């Protein structure tokens, strides 16, 4: 067992788009375990867009990350030493143990075990927080119905790619937006979306979406915000539902952008727009986990992971998401399985 631990800390608060200098890699000495604790070695760790908001020093739905402290995030880890009877040496755990090679935990908020027959890395994506987010954001917030048209922005990402496939399972016609022709081909040819829009080459979001959605939009699942959302809401049908999951197009903005004011459209179409946090559905996680696992095993849901190797490359992997470098879930591999 090593006595040193490499960790990624928040060095300074990003201004606009994060850069590598906003983070720092340090080595710290591992303390002795106390009764009730265990030491876990990270195998995979998660980087997610929501983390950008926690790097700002402002009040939100969760506390901001503190400077010079380990950045929090999901991990799949192996127990290497334990003084906790619920966690034995060799156990594989899933929890929020942060951007570090090793973590000491008392077990609170940590799940023991991963599903058989599915790669353990999936516990950070399709069977993890992104999977739960897509599941509840679509089914509980938007309530799609058979035959409806569903539009998903950020459709090639960890959440969006899952949302589109669940909508197809529910009998919907699904359109996705993504940032390259390769990603559009992926969501259509690999994931089964009915059509896709490359927002980087589109000259007119409204016009192109209208062509892809001649009967209007019944459900809009929003991962990006900005002009794409303005265009989608202009095309909603009566009693449309809009699920606000993320606003990645705005996360790195240094000043508030002013776009079209669309609230009148909600009145005209008697539509619903609702934001959500995945944690509000915690009592229903078990059913979602069972459904997602079954759909993956049955081949109804496909998923892709973009895996970066090395704890030292975690900031690069995080920053790369905002430049569209990943397709599917962005993960960092810290050690061998």
C-alpha positions, -999 to +999 in steps of 0.1 A: +000+000+000+013+034-009+017+061+017+013+089-008-018+101-026-020+122-058-050+146-058-064+173-081-073+205-062-091+237-073-062+262-076-083+292-085-118+299-097-121+299-135-130+331-153-149+320-184-137+288-200-116+268-175-079+264-182-054+239-168-039+266-144-072+266-126-062+232-112-032+217-095-019+182-089-005+176-054+009+147-035-003+142+001+005+116+027-023+092+036-034+093+072-039+062+093-074+046+091-097+051+120-123+026+132-152+025+108-132+037+078-118+021+047-092+031+021-103+029-015-081+030-046-097+049-075-101+029-107-123+054-127-134+089-119-161+111-135-159+145-149-192+162-156-204+196-169-223+204-136-189+207-119-182+239-137-210+257-117-195+245-084-162+261-093-179+295-090-181+312-056-218+317-055-248+300-039-265+273-059-282+239-053-249+226-039-220+242-021-192+255-043-159+237-043-134+252-020-100+264-031-071+241-024-094+212-017-100+180-037-126+184-064-156+162-056-169+137-082-181+102-088-157+073-086-155+035-090-129+023-066-115-009-050-112-013-012-075-019-003-077-017+035-107-016+058-117-011+094-154-010+084-172-044+085-195-035+056-165-030+032-140-058+027-106-057+010-112-062-027-148-049-028-157-026-057-174+006-046-193+034-063-194+068-046-185+105-046-149+101-035-134+128-057-105+135-081-078+115-063-059+082-065-070+071-030-098+081-007-107+074+029-144+070+036-167+059+064-190+044+038-216+072+039-231+076+004-209+048-010-225+018-027-208-016-025-208-037-057-213-033-094-237-052-118-225-084-134-220-085-171-216-047-175-183-028-174-178-011-140-171+022-158-208+022-167-216+030-131-204+065-138-224+069-169-254+051-181-260+034-147-248+064-127-258+100-122-260+108-159-283+078-165-305+087-136-307+123-148-318+113-183-343+087-170-361+110-146-357+142-166-375+126-195-400+102-180-410+121-148-406+157-160-415+155-197-438+124-197-434+115-234-462+097-251-462+073-280-460+091-314-448+124-300-418+143-314-390+147-289-360+170-295-329+165-274-300+191-274-265+179-266-277+146-279-243+129-282-234+135-245-238+112-216-273+124-207-286+133-241-277+101-258-296+082-232-327+104-233-331+099-270-329+062-267-354+060-238-378+082-259-375+057-287-383+029-263-414+049-254-424+051-291-415+087-299-399+103-330-366+117-318-344+145-331-310+153-316-286+182-319-249+177-317-217+195-326-203+175-356-213+154-385-196+125-368-217+129-337-249+133-357-241+101-376-235+084-342-269+093-327-287+084-359-269+052-370-257+038-337-284+050-312-315+050-334-324+087-334-347+095-363-326+126-374-299+149-362-288+185-366-252+197-365-255+230-347-220+241-357-228+241-394-264+252-392-270+287-404-305+289-390-315+268-360-352+276-363-354+268-400-335+236-397-354+223-367-387+232-384-377+210-414-368+181-391-400+186-370-427+194-395-454+185-369-438+207-342-421+197-309-440+179-281-411+174-258-378+194-257-351+180-234-326+209-229-290+202-221-274+233-236-296+265-234-288+295-255-300+300-291-308+263-297-334+265-269-348+297-282-354+280-316-369+249-301-394+267-279-405+287-309-417+254-325-435+238-295-469+223-298-499+228-276-493+212-242-456+207-249-433+198-220-398+213-217-373+196-194-344+218-183-315+196-175-284+218-182-272+250-198-237+241-210-237+268-236-239+293-208-217+278-181-186+296-191-202+330-199-186+359-181-217+380-185-254+372-188-266+368-224-299+383-235-320+362-259-355+361-271-382+363-244-403+332-249-426+330-219-455+343-240-450+311-261-458+290-230-490+308-226-500+305-262-493+268-263-504+261-227-470+244-223-449+235-192-412+242-186-396+227-156-361+224-142-350+195-120-322+180-100-317+143-101-314+142-063-351+149-060-359+114-072-336+096-048-365+074-035-371+061-070-334+053-079-339+016-074-365+012-101-346+035-125-314+014-119-333-018-126-348-004-158-316+010-171-296-022-164-323-043-181-323-020-212-285-021-215-285-060-212-312-063-237-294-040-262-321-014-262-297+012-249-262+016-264-236+038-248-202+052-256-174+062-232-145+086-238-118+074-215-087+095-206-059+078-188-040+092-158-051+113-128-028+141-140-049+144-172-082+149-154-083+187-159-077+182-197-105+158-198-128+182-180-119+212-201-123+190-233-160+185-226-166+222-231-149+220-265-170+191-276-141+166-275-161+137-260-189+116-275-208+099-247-196+099-211-162+114-203-143+093-178-108+092-164-090+059-158-068+062-128-057+026-122-062-009-136-093-028-129 
